[in-house]
Amino acid sequence: MMAVSTSNSGENSLYQTYISYAGSGQHLPTYLAAVNAISDEIAKSQQPLTTLSEAIALVASLSDLLKSSLSLTEALAISPGTGAFQKRLVTTLNRPGTNSHKSSTPAGSVEDTKKTIIETAGLCVEAASAAREQISTYGPRLIIDGNSIIVPSYSRVVDGLLREASRSGVKFQVFFVADASESSSAKHQLSDLSDFLQGQNIGQCTRAVDSVPELVQTDPPNLTQSPQTFTLSQVFVLSGAAAIFASGGALVSLNAQLVATAAQRRGVPVWIAAENAKCVKEHDFVLSHGMKHRPAEHYSGKAAPAVPTVTNRMQLGRIAAGTVTSFITEEGPCNSCAIAEESLKSWS
């Protein structure tokens, strides 16, 4: 496998680029921030890419290098992006007519190979955006009149579902759960979503996380002026995820983990909305990366400038398969068995 320099400056360069994409101004999910960071690193790399295997190995090595600089949970959160990037790259570079399809490419095609890698990263971002748009179209069918929806933290996928449902004329109400760990970007987007729902006359309020157990065991209050009745049977939790596991579990915000646990105990459904590309093999990942990761504090006192770390901002927790009622992917509503089947197809 191609060796990638692991000097402090090399690590910091990749890490800082990732931070810049995942920071407040970029509005990118962490797994796509990782793809863009790796793409940028390759664009300025001086390493030769004379064979197909070298190109694939460089991407894999940079992926591992970035994961090694993060906490285990955040490394797991970016794994869907780096995994999808590598798989798409293998398919692209193996395509007949691509310069790098040859086992050994002439020197003149090295830049073409880099260009292909960078374009592939862009395709990963576009595919994720298309998947989120497709998921949002299920909003009007999944959310019905009278629903009370508990949203534990901001998610672009959940945002799309709620917007599409409200545009279709469905009358529901939303309980946002305050999440102190959310980034300034997420808070801004959540505020924008709240303003949009208010314009659609959708009742909403924000509750503290410690009020959730009470919320999921009593009839929710009517937040609108309409005579619509909101009952416990129509309450459900709707959350995004950093990753979904083939086992049927998910990696979610710590807020969502707490809310989902409380909801399960009260028999309230928990729906997880996420793109199929976010599916990872949890067990294999932990075995491969669990002993290699380093926290962001690894960089304290080194050449990297003082930048806000994503790890410090990102608090993640795992929810087990038994907690999730159903998933919503671009294929529509599905159970954990369907997620496992989709995973097998993507890894074959």
C-alpha positions in Angstrom: 0.0 0.0 0.0 1.3 3.5 -0.9 2.8 5.2 2.1 1.6 8.6 3.0 3.8 11.0 5.0 2.6 11.2 8.6 4.6 14.2 9.6 3.0 16.8 11.9 2.6 19.2 9.0 1.1 16.6 6.8 -1.4 15.5 9.4 -2.2 19.1 10.3 -2.8 20.1 6.7 -5.4 17.4 6.1 -7.0 17.9 9.6 -7.2 21.6 9.1 -8.8 21.3 5.7 -11.3 18.9 7.2 -12.0 21.4 10.0 -12.5 24.2 7.4 -15.1 22.2 5.5 -16.9 21.0 8.6 -16.9 24.4 10.2 -19.7 26.8 10.5 -19.3 28.5 7.2 -19.4 25.4 4.9 -22.8 23.8 5.7 -21.4 20.3 4.9 -22.0 17.1 6.8 -18.9 15.7 8.4 -18.7 12.7 6.1 -18.7 15.0 3.0 -16.3 17.4 4.6 -13.9 14.4 4.9 -14.3 13.6 1.2 -13.6 17.2 0.2 -10.6 17.4 2.5 -9.0 14.3 1.0 -9.7 15.6 -2.5 -8.0 18.9 -1.7 -5.0 17.0 -0.2 -4.6 15.0 -3.4 -4.8 18.0 -5.6 -1.7 19.5 -4.0 0.1 16.2 -3.5 3.5 15.6 -5.1 3.3 11.9 -4.9 3.3 10.1 -8.3 0.2 8.2 -9.4 1.5 5.9 -12.1 -0.8 2.9 -11.4 -4.4 2.3 -10.5 -3.4 0.7 -7.3 -1.3 3.7 -6.3 -4.3 6.0 -6.8 -6.6 3.8 -4.7 -4.0 3.4 -2.1 -3.4 7.1 -1.8 -7.1 7.8 -1.1 -7.3 4.9 1.4 -4.1 6.1 3.2 -5.4 9.6 3.5 -8.7 8.3 4.7 -7.0 6.4 7.5 -4.7 9.3 8.3 -7.7 11.6 8.8 -9.5 9.0 10.9 -6.4 8.6 13.1 -6.6 12.3 14.0 -10.1 12.2 15.2 -12.0 10.7 18.1 -13.4 7.2 17.5 -17.0 8.4 17.2 -16.1 11.1 14.7 -13.9 8.8 12.8 -16.9 6.4 12.5 -19.1 9.4 11.4 -16.8 10.2 8.5 -16.4 6.5 7.5 -19.5 6.5 5.2 -18.1 9.3 3.2 -14.6 7.9 2.8 -15.9 4.4 2.1 -18.3 5.7 -0.6 -15.5 7.8 -2.1 -13.2 4.8 -2.4 -15.8 2.5 -3.9 -16.9 5.1 -6.4 -13.2 5.8 -7.3 -12.5 2.1 -7.9 -15.5 2.0 -10.3 -14.5 5.1 -12.1 -10.8 4.3 -12.5 -11.6 0.8 -13.7 -13.9 2.1 -16.4 -12.7 1.3 -19.9 -11.3 4.5 -21.5 -10.1 6.0 -18.3 -6.3 6.6 -18.4 -5.8 5.0 -15.0 -7.6 1.9 -16.2 -4.2 0.7 -17.3 -2.0 -1.1 -14.8 0.7 1.4 -15.5 0.0 4.9 -16.8 2.3 7.2 -18.6 3.6 10.2 -16.8 1.3 12.5 -18.8 -1.8 10.9 -17.3 -0.9 11.5 -13.7 -2.7 14.9 -13.7 -5.6 13.2 -15.5 -5.8 10.7 -12.6 -5.7 13.5 -10.1 -8.5 15.2 -12.0 -10.5 12.0 -12.0 -10.1 11.6 -8.2 -11.2 15.2 -7.6 -14.2 14.9 -9.9 -15.2 11.7 -8.1 -15.2 13.6 -4.8 -17.6 16.1 -6.4 -19.8 13.2 -7.6 -20.0 11.9 -4.0 -21.2 15.3 -2.8 -23.8 15.5 -5.6 -25.0 12.0 -4.9 -25.5 12.8 -1.2 -27.5 15.9 -2.1 -29.7 14.0 -4.5 -30.3 11.3 -1.8 -31.4 14.0 0.7 -33.7 15.5 -1.9 -35.3 12.1 -2.6 -35.8 11.4 1.1 -37.6 14.8 1.6 -40.2 13.7 -1.0 -41.5 11.1 1.5 -42.4 13.8 4.0 -46.0 14.3 2.9 -46.6 10.5 3.0 -44.9 9.8 6.4 -46.2 12.8 8.3 -49.9 13.1 8.6 -52.4 15.5 10.1 -52.3 15.5 13.9 -48.7 14.2 14.3 -46.5 15.5 17.1 -42.9 15.2 16.1 -40.0 15.3 18.5 -36.8 16.5 16.8 -33.8 16.0 19.1 -31.2 17.9 17.0 -30.8 19.6 13.6 -30.5 17.4 10.6 -30.6 18.4 6.9 -32.6 15.3 6.1 -35.1 16.0 8.8 -35.2 19.6 7.7 -36.2 18.4 4.2 -38.9 16.0 5.4 -40.6 18.7 7.6 -40.5 21.3 4.9 -42.0 19.1 2.2 -44.7 17.9 4.6 -45.7 21.4 5.5 -45.7 22.5 1.9 -48.2 19.8 1.1 -50.6 21.2 3.6 -50.2 18.6 6.4 -51.0 20.0 9.8 -48.6 18.8 12.5 -46.5 20.2 15.3 -42.9 20.0 16.2 -41.1 19.8 19.5 -37.4 20.8 19.1 -35.2 19.5 21.9 -32.5 22.1 22.8 -29.0 20.8 22.0 -26.2 22.8 23.6 -23.6 20.9 21.6 -24.9 21.9 18.2 -22.6 24.0 16.0 -23.4 27.6 15.2 -24.1 26.5 11.6 -26.7 23.9 12.8 -28.3 26.5 15.1 -28.5 29.0 12.2 -30.1 26.4 9.9 -32.5 25.3 12.7 -33.6 28.9 13.1 -34.2 29.1 9.4 -36.3 25.9 9.5 -38.3 27.3 12.5 -39.0 30.5 10.6 -40.2 28.5 7.6 -42.5 26.3 9.6 -43.9 29.4 11.4 -44.7 30.8 8.0 -46.6 27.6 7.2 -48.6 27.9 10.5 -46.9 24.8 11.9 -47.0 24.8 15.7 -43.6 24.4 17.3 -41.7 24.9 20.6 -38.3 24.1 22.1 -38.0 21.9 25.2 -35.1 21.1 27.4 -33.8 17.6 27.1 -34.7 16.7 30.6 -38.4 17.4 29.8 -38.5 14.7 27.1 -39.6 11.8 29.4 -42.6 13.8 30.4 -43.3 14.8 26.7 -43.4 11.2 25.5 -45.7 9.9 28.2 -48.5 12.5 28.2 -50.8 13.9 25.6 -48.8 16.6 23.9 -50.2 20.2 24.2 -51.8 21.7 21.2 -49.3 24.3 19.9 -51.6 25.5 17.1 -54.9 27.4 17.1 -56.6 24.7 15.1 -59.1 22.2 16.7 -56.8 19.3 15.7 -56.3 16.8 18.5 -52.7 15.6 19.1 -52.6 12.3 20.9 -49.8 10.1 22.3 -50.4 7.5 19.5 -49.4 10.1 17.0 -46.2 11.2 18.7 -42.9 10.0 17.2 -39.2 10.9 17.3 -37.6 11.9 14.0 -33.8 12.1 13.9 -31.0 12.2 11.4 -27.8 10.1 11.9 -24.1 10.5 11.4 -24.0 6.8 10.4 -26.4 3.8 10.2 -25.2 0.3 11.0 -26.0 -2.9 9.1 -27.1 -4.3 12.5 -30.0 -1.8 12.5 -28.5 0.7 15.0 -27.3 4.2 14.3 -24.7 6.8 15.4 -26.6 10.0 16.3 -26.1 13.1 18.3 -25.9 12.6 22.1 -29.2 14.5 22.3 -30.9 12.1 19.9 -29.5 9.1 21.9 -31.1 10.4 25.1 -34.4 11.2 23.4 -34.6 7.9 21.6 -33.9 5.9 24.8 -36.7 7.8 26.6 -39.0 7.3 23.7 -38.4 3.5 23.5 -39.2 3.1 27.2 -42.6 4.7 26.6 -43.3 2.9 23.4 -43.0 6.0 21.2 -41.7 5.2 17.7 -38.2 6.4 16.7 -37.6 7.1 13.0 -34.0 7.6 11.7 -33.7 9.5 8.4 -30.3 9.0 6.6 -28.8 8.4 3.2 -28.0 4.8 2.3 -24.4 5.9 1.8 -24.1 6.4 5.5 -24.3 2.7 6.2 -21.2 1.3 7.8 -20.0 -2.0 9.2 -19.7 -1.0 12.8 -17.8 -4.1 14.1 -15.2 -4.2 11.4 -14.6 -0.4 11.7 -14.0 -0.6 15.5 -11.6 -3.5 15.0 -9.7 -1.6 12.3 -9.6 1.8 13.8 -10.3 1.5 17.5 -6.7 1.3 18.5 -5.3 3.9 16.1 -7.5 7.0 16.7 -6.2 10.0 18.5 -8.3 12.9 19.9 -8.0 16.4 18.5 -6.0 17.3 21.6 -3.2 15.3 19.9 -2.4 18.5 18.0 -2.3 20.9 21.0 1.1 22.6 21.2 2.1 21.6 17.6 2.3 23.6 14.4 -1.5 23.7 13.8 -3.1 27.1 14.6 -5.8 27.4 17.2 -8.9 26.4 15.4 -12.3 25.2 16.8 -12.2 21.4 16.6 -15.1 19.4 15.2 -14.5 16.8 17.8 -15.1 19.2 20.7 -18.3 20.3 19.1 -19.6 16.9 18.0 -21.1 14.7 20.7 -22.3 11.4 19.4 -23.9 8.3 20.8 -24.9 4.9 19.6 -28.5 3.7 19.6 -29.2 0.0 19.3 -31.2 -1.7 16.6 -34.1 -2.4 19.0 -34.5 1.3 19.6 -35.1 2.2 16.0 -38.6 1.7 14.7 -37.8 2.3 11.1 -35.3 4.0 8.8 -36.1 6.5 6.0 -33.6 6.4 3.2 -33.8 7.4 -0.5 -35.5 4.0 -1.0 -38.3 5.0 1.3 -39.2 3.6 4.8 -37.4 0.4 5.6 -36.6 -1.8 8.6 -33.2 -3.0 9.8 -33.3 -6.1 7.6 -33.6 -3.9 4.5 -30.6 -1.8 5.7 -28.6 -5.0 6.1 -29.5 -6.1 2.5 -28.6 -2.7 1.1 -25.3 -2.8 2.9 -24.5 -6.2 1.4 -25.2 -4.8 -2.1 -23.0 -1.8 -1.5 -20.1 -3.9 -0.1 -20.2 -6.6 -2.8 
